Every structure is written in structure tokens, then in C-alpha cells.
């Protein structure tokens, strides 16, 4: 079904491309320092998300983060096609997607990628991640207690067999850069040891209350760009990803106080913090005032060095996207997914 696209900012509302920071990948490619996420958590329709992509591109966004698992790539493809029809060139855009867990078998990787390309109406992707380092799946709408009997822990040889298919995709010109996602230092160190084509990006949860300083520094040392999902704490995340003790990131007193001093919403401070720190946040919103504010914020009124230091106080090591739905039989807690209960 064709989508009728609504909001389109006029030229006065669009953010000047020259003012948006860029990250230079080890491949030489340039990646915008802030993007739009498109995670479909069943709280918004596919059409609403596609309209947000369309409006955000005309607002000045060039990095759009997608995934087959979000089940909205056909609609986003319509938005991309419409934006390009209206004058946005493909070369301006940096479009990423992710291989879903159900397609880790080597014979399934390229067909899954080609389906994503067909859905997005593109000839190539600028970045392609392996969404999770396990072939573990769950049904749409699964609760946090659901378990697949076929789930298993990380097996490096199997992961590399999947990764090598992404390397082939680079050779074929279907993908420009490879990325990893939801990894740990232990796992990524093994990938870097064995990869023919190094990952250019690693996508991970990062926000002021969960800044992952050790992993962040490791990525920078390895010349891998850290890409931050849930950069404002994912307040609309699925119920299965909520637990007692979770923090409400935008309500942290330090964030609230700094936001008040800048006359901004705390969510915007999270985006500023992320870009100034050196990661690439991909906040999600379907609301034009929100996604425009997120983009505009990185071009003006920077946080001071004292404020950046002060925001370190917000880090309470609170992971919000725990991934417990991917656990295997015998794993006692979600921490096993993150190597916190494993011996290597």
C-alpha cells in the first residue's frame, strides 16, 4: 500500500548540512554524527515511522538506521524513494540495516540482505550489522520470560561463518561497511583477530546512565565507531525490556539540571552529550519537533567541559535493553548474554 507522506519542513526549518558533525570511518567513508532510529516496538504504526523518516530527511538527517526485525523496511523504502525523487541524492544518505538472528546460517545471509535491499529500494547499504551475536529468536510481541528451545550461547566459529558472508557482501558491492551489534569486548576481540574485513561500526546501548566507558575506549582504540542505540534511555521500549530498578534516564537530577540551564528537554542533552563524547546516537521519534530538536542540538550551544564531566556522575551502569528473551536453557540471568557469567 502506498503511503501518503505528510509533514515536510520548508527550507527555513531544515538544518544546514555543513553544520552537522561527521565521523570518518577507517574505510574513509563519512558518517553523520547523529541519525534517526526506526525501531518498531508496536507502539507506532509502520506508516508513522515511514513518515518520520521522510520528514527527518527533509529536516537534514542523512543517517537512517533500519533493521529487518523492525518489520517496517518496505514502508521506509517508500520514504527513501520519495525523498530521493524530491531531490535528495543517494550519495548524501548513509543507510544501515541489520541481519536478523533467524538468518545467521551462511546460506541465508545474502538472501536476507537482498530482501532488505529490495524492501528499502536500494542497490547497496552504507552499513550492515549482525543484529545480535546469537541465532536466538523470539516471536513478535514475546514477553521477557519467553525462551526458544533452540537458543544457545555465543559460538565464535558460527558467528564468523555468518560474518564471512557479510565480507562477501562487501566484495559484491552490496554493502560498503560491516558492523557488529550487541557485542562485548571478549567477543569483539575474537572477531578482530579472525576477520578479513574489520568492522567499521559497533552498535551498542549507551546513554548517560549507561556509558560503557571501558568498551567505548576499546572501540576508539580499535578505530571502530561506537553507534549508540537507546541514547535517551528508550522510554517507549517494549514492556519486556523493563525491570525493577531501571532508571528513567531523562529524569536523572544531573540531566534535568543541565537541561534547565540550557532551556532544553533532558532528552536533547543526552543527544548533545553523545555527539560531544564521540559516539553516534540514533534517537527514535516520530514527532517532528523532537527529531528536529535532536538534530539541531548538535549544531549549537555545546555543553561545557564542566557539564560533560558532571554528566559522568549520571552513570549508574544501568543496562535497559537486557536481551533476556534470547537466553538459553541453563542461563540463570540476562547477564550471561553479556559475558558477565561466563568463563573464557
C-alpha positions in Angstrom: 0.0 0.0 0.0 1.4 3.4 -1.0 1.9 5.8 1.9 0.7 9.4 1.8 3.6 11.4 3.2 2.7 14.3 5.4 5.0 16.7 7.2 7.8 18.2 5.2 9.8 21.1 6.7 10.4 24.1 4.5 14.0 25.2 3.8 13.9 27.6 6.8 13.3 24.7 9.2 15.9 22.4 7.7 19.3 22.1 9.5 22.3 23.2 7.4 24.2 20.1 6.3 27.5 21.8 6.8 26.9 22.3 10.5 26.2 18.6 11.3 29.3 16.8 12.6 30.7 13.8 10.8 32.6 10.7 11.8 35.3 9.4 9.4 35.3 5.6 9.4 38.6 3.7 8.9 37.4 2.9 5.3 37.4 6.7 4.6 33.6 6.9 4.4 32.0 9.8 6.3 29.1 9.0 8.6 26.8 11.7 10.2 27.4 12.0 13.9 23.7 11.7 14.6 21.0 9.6 13.0 17.4 8.6 13.2 16.5 5.2 14.7 13.5 3.3 13.3 12.9 0.6 16.0 9.2 -0.6 15.7 8.1 -1.5 19.2 4.4 -1.9 18.3 3.6 1.5 19.9 3.6 3.2 16.5 2.4 2.2 13.0 4.7 1.4 10.1 3.3 4.4 8.3 4.1 6.7 11.2 7.7 5.6 11.2 8.0 5.9 7.5 6.6 9.5 7.7 9.1 10.2 10.4 11.9 9.0 8.1 10.6 11.2 5.2 10.2 14.3 7.4 13.6 13.7 9.1 15.5 13.5 5.8 14.0 16.8 4.7 14.9 18.2 8.1 18.5 17.4 7.5 19.1 13.8 8.7 21.2 11.7 6.4 21.9 8.7 8.7 18.8 6.3 8.9 19.2 3.2 11.0 17.0 0.3 9.9 16.6 -3.5 10.7 14.7 -6.3 9.1 13.5 -7.3 12.6 11.6 -4.0 12.9 9.3 -5.2 10.1 9.0 -1.7 8.6 11.7 -1.7 5.9 9.1 -1.8 3.0 7.5 1.4 4.3 10.8 3.1 5.0 11.8 2.1 1.4 8.8 4.2 0.2 10.0 7.1 2.3 13.6 6.9 0.9 12.3 6.6 -2.7 10.1 9.6 -2.2 12.8 11.8 -0.7 15.2 10.9 -3.5 12.5 11.6 -6.0 12.3 15.1 -4.5 16.0 15.8 -4.9 17.9 14.0 -2.1 20.7 12.1 -3.8 21.6 8.6 -2.7 25.2 9.7 -2.2 24.1 12.0 0.6 22.4 9.3 2.6 24.0 6.8 5.0 21.6 3.9 5.3 22.2 1.0 7.6 20.3 -2.2 8.4 20.8 -5.4 10.4 20.8 -9.1 9.7 18.2 -10.7 12.0 19.1 -13.7 14.2 16.9 -16.1 12.2 19.2 -15.7 9.2 22.6 -16.5 10.6 23.0 -19.7 8.6 25.6 -18.8 5.9 23.2 -19.8 3.1 20.6 -17.4 4.4 22.7 -14.2 4.8 22.9 -12.9 1.3 19.2 -13.7 0.5 18.2 -11.8 3.7 20.4 -8.8 2.7 18.9 -8.8 -0.8 15.4 -8.8 0.7 16.4 -5.8 2.8 17.8 -4.0 -0.3 14.6 -4.8 -2.2 12.4 -3.5 0.7 14.4 -0.3 1.1 14.5 0.2 -2.7 18.3 0.5 -2.6 21.2 -1.0 -4.6 23.6 -1.0 -1.6 23.7 -0.3 2.1 26.3 2.0 3.7 26.4 -0.2 6.7 25.2 -3.7 7.6 25.3 -5.1 11.2 24.8 -8.5 12.6 21.9 -7.6 14.9 22.8 -9.9 17.8 25.7 -12.3 18.1 23.4 -15.3 18.6 21.0 -17.1 16.2 18.4 -16.9 19.1 15.0 -15.7 18.1 11.6 -14.9 19.6 8.1 -14.4 18.3 6.9 -10.8 17.7 5.5 -9.5 21.0 7.2 -12.1 23.1 7.4 -11.5 26.8 10.7 -11.3 28.7 10.1 -14.8 30.1 9.7 -16.5 26.7 12.5 -18.9 25.7 13.2 -20.6 22.5 14.4 -24.2 23.0 16.9 -23.7 20.1 18.6 -20.8 21.8 22.3 -21.2 22.6 25.3 -19.1 23.9 27.8 -17.4 21.6 29.7 -19.8 19.4 32.6 -18.0 17.8 33.0 -20.3 14.8 29.4 -20.0 13.9 29.4 -16.2 14.3 32.4 -16.0 12.0 30.7 -18.1 9.4 27.9 -15.6 9.4 30.4 -12.6 9.4 32.2 -14.0 6.4 29.0 -13.8 4.4 28.9 -10.0 5.2 32.5 -9.8 4.0 31.3 -11.4 0.7 28.6 -8.8 0.5 31.3 -6.1 0.7 33.1 -7.8 -2.2 29.9 -7.9 -4.2 29.3 -4.2 -3.6 26.0 -4.8 -1.8 27.4 -3.3 1.5 30.0 -0.6 2.0 30.8 -1.2 5.7 30.3 -4.1 8.1 29.1 -3.5 11.6 28.7 -5.6 14.8 26.0 -5.0 17.4 25.1 -6.0 20.9 28.7 -7.3 21.4 31.1 -7.4 24.3 34.9 -6.8 24.4 35.5 -10.5 24.8 33.5 -11.4 21.6 34.7 -8.5 19.5 38.3 -9.2 20.3 37.9 -12.6 18.7 36.2 -11.1 15.7 39.0 -8.6 15.1 41.5 -11.5 15.4 39.8 -13.5 12.7 38.1 -11.0 10.4 39.3 -10.4 6.8 37.4 -7.1 6.7 37.3 -5.3 10.1 34.0 -4.0 11.4 33.8 -0.2 10.9 31.0 0.4 13.5 29.7 -1.3 16.6 26.2 -0.6 17.7 25.5 -0.7 21.5 23.3 0.7 24.2 24.8 4.0 25.5 23.3 6.9 27.4 24.4 9.0 30.4 23.2 6.3 32.8 25.0 3.5 30.9 28.0 4.9 29.2 30.1 1.7 29.0 33.4 3.5 29.4 35.7 0.5 29.1 34.0 -0.8 25.9 33.8 2.8 24.5 37.5 3.4 24.9 38.3 -0.1 23.4 36.3 0.8 20.3 38.0 4.1 19.8 41.4 2.4 20.3 40.5 -0.1 17.6 39.3 2.7 15.2 35.7 1.4 15.3 32.9 4.0 15.5 30.6 3.5 18.5 26.9 3.8 17.5 24.6 4.4 20.4 21.1 3.0 20.4 18.6 4.0 23.2 20.6 7.2 23.6 17.9 8.8 25.7 17.0 5.7 27.6 14.4 4.3 25.3 11.3 5.5 27.2 9.0 3.8 24.8 10.8 0.4 24.8 8.7 -2.8 24.9 7.4 -3.9 28.3 9.6 -7.0 28.2 12.6 -4.7 28.4 11.5 -3.0 31.6 12.5 -4.3 35.0 12.5 -3.2 38.7 15.4 -0.9 39.3 15.6 0.6 35.8 16.4 4.2 35.7 14.4 6.9 33.9 17.4 8.5 32.1 15.7 11.8 31.3 14.7 12.2 34.9 18.2 11.9 36.4 18.8 15.1 38.5 22.1 16.0 36.8 20.5 15.8 33.3 17.4 17.7 34.5 19.6 20.5 36.0 21.8 20.9 32.9 18.7 20.8 30.6 17.1 23.6 32.7 20.3 25.7 32.3 20.2 25.3 28.5 16.4 25.6 28.3 16.2 22.2 26.7 14.4 18.9 27.3 16.8 16.4 29.0 16.5 14.1 26.0 18.2 16.7 23.9 21.0 17.0 26.5 21.5 13.2 26.1 22.0 13.7 22.3 24.4 16.6 22.8 26.4 14.6 25.3 26.6 11.6 23.0 27.9 13.6 20.0 30.4 15.6 22.0 31.7 12.4 23.7 32.4 10.9 20.3 29.7 8.3 19.6 26.9 8.4 17.1 23.5 8.4 18.7 20.4 7.2 16.8 17.4 8.5 18.8 14.0 7.5 17.6 11.0 9.8 17.4 8.0 10.1 15.1 7.4 13.7 16.2 8.9 16.5 14.0 9.5 18.8 16.9 11.5 16.1 18.7 13.6 14.8 15.8 14.3 18.3 14.6 15.4 19.4 18.1 17.7 16.4 18.4 19.4 17.3 15.1 19.6 21.0 15.7 21.0 20.5 19.2 24.3 19.1 17.9 24.9 22.2 15.8 24.7 24.9 18.5 25.1 25.7 22.2 27.5 22.9 23.1 27.8 21.5 26.6 30.8 22.9 28.6 33.7 20.7 29.6 32.5 21.1 33.2 29.0 19.9 32.2 30.4 16.9 30.3 32.4 16.0 33.4 29.4 16.4 35.6 27.4 14.1 33.4 29.8 11.3 34.3 28.0 11.3 37.7 24.8 10.1 36.0 26.4 6.7 35.1 25.0 4.0 37.3 25.8 1.1 35.0 22.1 0.5 34.3 21.6 -1.5 31.1 18.0 -1.1 29.9 18.0 -3.4 26.9 19.0 -6.6 28.7 18.0 -9.1 25.9 16.7 -11.7 28.3 14.3 -13.1 25.7 17.4 -14.5 23.9 18.6 -16.6 26.9 19.3 -20.3 26.5 18.5 -23.2 28.8 20.7 -23.2 31.8 21.5 -19.5 31.7 20.5 -18.1 35.0 20.2 -14.4 34.2 20.4 -11.9 31.3 24.0 -11.2 32.4 25.1 -14.3 30.6 24.4 -12.6 27.3 27.0 -10.0 28.2 29.7 -12.4 29.3 29.2 -11.5 32.9 28.7 -15.1 34.0 30.9 -16.9 31.5 34.5 -18.2 31.7 36.6 -17.8 28.6 
